[in-house]
Amino acid sequence: MVTTVQEQRRQKRYTRPVCAWLMFRHEPSAIGTVSVDVSLEGGRFCALEPVAAGTPVLVYLQLRPGTFSVECKGRVCWSRQMADGLEHFGVRFLDLSEPETEELAAFLAPGRTIPVMAAV
């Protein structure tokens, strides 16, 4: 028997990696990570430590080199430890401005090339 799961997200998720810094209220510093997937309404990230659902977070997405293009509040919607030992968790973006939404949409647009950043 085959079971079909209905997608409940309103926005399509893209597996395009986005450099992100996440600042949790009771942590002394931001956590640097790369998105697993992202949409206009949220993203899936990973960390070494567990993150509780409902936790508020400040999200800084770096869509282009040298600057944060998106800075918004978010809330962890779910969290799950994966087989690789990393904690994956979903964050809903809560207060994206219209210019930030437009920049994120342009970044996620199909066919867009992603600049390669190299460390010197």
Protein Blocks (a to p, Z undefined) as FASTA:
>chain_A
ZZddddfbfbdcdfbdcddddddfklcbdcddddfbdcfkbccdddfbdcdehiacdddd
dfbghiafbdcddddfbdcddfkopacdddddfkbcfklmmmmmmmmpghiacdddddZZ
